[in-house]
Amino acid sequence: MLRLPRAVIEDRFGLTGDEGAAHAVVGDCTLGIGGGGFLYTNTESLSLGVVLRLDDLVRSGRTAIEVFEHFLEHPGLAPYVRDAQVQEYGSHLVAEGGAAMVGTLATHGMVVVGEAAGLTINSGLTVRGMDLAIGSAIAAADAIVEAVAAGDVSATGLAGYRRRLEEGFVLKDMATYARAPKFLERTGMYGAYGELAADVFHGVFGLDTTPRRHLLTVARRALKTSPVTVRQLVSDGWAGVRAL
């Protein structure tokens, strides 16, 4: 967390009143490691960090602090964080096993909520946890009130907790993205596809005095020089549609 005066934050991000800004970042910020970066505005501070796949980080031989420092010093970030003072610094390991990771949610005298219950979602575009924690906490509170009133705080008496999660958005959303964790393990998502997309976009939008070609022609040429095969593209595309 980086401290900056409110007026400076509003000026740099074009904010007024109680408005805020949230930036999700992909690409060079993670030095080729699966993951991304984030930059959120608070009233008088900025929340800045990177989210990294642990297995990919280990394979890279780099450290998390090395990746974060690279992001912090990136020229694209400099205008936003100039003259900011570090206020807090930390790290956190988040399990993202999806619906398959959610186990027993209630036992005698206890319910498990939020991240501790495995209620996190990584859809590839968004990483969710706070809303699921709030939703599960509300469901837990209602279930506890019901159980105490009935004089039964056993696992059976607290069964209303899971029922409320199933009836609300929490477990419905977990089920919707149940295939996402497996899909996001596909390594092409963090390397070859980005390079392929960059080649296609450069061919479409680049203005270098050479004649322009139709998108299909540009894509075909990019595929010929890419390690990505058409079969892999179709397979991953179909898996992505089903997962996300």
Protein Blocks (a to p, Z undefined) as FASTA:
>chain_A
ZZddfklmmmmnopahjbccddddehjknnopacdddddddfkbccddddddfklmmmno
pafklmmmmmmmpmklmmmmgoiacfbdcddddddebjmlpccfbdehiacehjlnopac
dehjaccfklmmmmmmmmmmmmmmmmmmnopabfklmmmmmmmmmmmmmlmmmmmmmmmm
mmmmpmklmmmmmmmmmmmmmmmmpcghiacddfklmmmmmmmmpcbdfklmmmmmmmmm
mmZZ
